[in-house]
């Protein structure tokens, strides 16, 4: 397990929103782009889920 996936996607999304507010979506998008460049399929799925959850949390605010 890598450092970035130590938390489940829902918890990571909540953490990002709490730490970065509306910028959390940009943070998750940047992380996703870096993972895609590394061709890490597990990481890509993880960050897609995190980004999706961040968007849901922000939409509910």
C-alpha positions, 0 to 999 in steps of 0.5 A: 500500500502506498502513502496516497492510498492509506485512506479509503477514497471517501476519507481521502476526499473528506480530508482534502475538502477539509484541508483545501476547500474548493481547491480540493477538486484541483488537487485531486485532478492534479494527483490523478494526472500524475498517476495516469502519467505513471500508468498506475491503474490502481492509483488511477481508479483510486484518484478517480473515485476520490475526485468524484467524491470531492465533487459530491461533497462540494456540490452538497455545500 
